């Protein structure tokens, strides 16, 4: 088996096209990571917001019962 490039530097340079090739790989990997990470972060944010809203609603219900049934 014969390798296409003689050295690692030749492989990274890719015949003068290395900057474009490696930049496209970097952009692709960044996009895939964003697609994997963003939904998890958004889910965490939505869960926190839901729990916050539930706490607020519970407090309102407690206040309503305290007002309806004076001690």
WOMOWO-V328179 format. One record per backbone hydrogen bond with DSSP energy under -1.0 kcal/mol. NH is the residue of the N-H (numbers start at 1). CO is the residue of the C=O. E is the energy in kcal/mol with one decimal. If there is no record, write none. Layout:
NH_CO_E / NH_CO_E
//
This chain:
11_7_-2.0 / 12_8_-2.6 / 13_9_-2.2 / 14_10_-1.8 / 17_14_-1.3 / 18_13_-2.8 / 21_17_-2.4 / 22_18_-3.1 / 23_19_-1.7 / 24_20_-2.2 / 25_21_-2.0 / 26_22_-2.3 / 27_23_-2.5 / 28_24_-2.2 / 29_25_-2.6 / 30_26_-2.5 / 31_27_-2.4 / 32_28_-2.4 / 33_29_-2.5 / 34_30_-2.4 / 35_31_-2.4 / 36_32_-1.4 / 37_33_-2.8 / 38_34_-2.5 / 41_37_-2.1 / 42_38_-2.8 / 43_39_-2.4 / 44_40_-2.1 / 45_41_-2.2 / 46_42_-2.8 / 47_43_-2.5 / 48_44_-2.2 / 49_45_-2.2 / 50_46_-2.5 / 51_47_-2.5 / 52_48_-2.4 / 53_49_-2.5 / 54_50_-2.3 / 55_51_-2.2 / 56_52_-2.2 / 57_53_-2.4 / 58_54_-2.4 / 59_55_-2.2 / 60_56_-2.1 / 61_57_-2.3 / 62_58_-2.4 / 63_59_-2.4 / 64_60_-2.4 / 65_61_-2.3 / 66_62_-2.2 / 67_63_-2.2 / 68_64_-2.6 / 69_65_-1.9
//
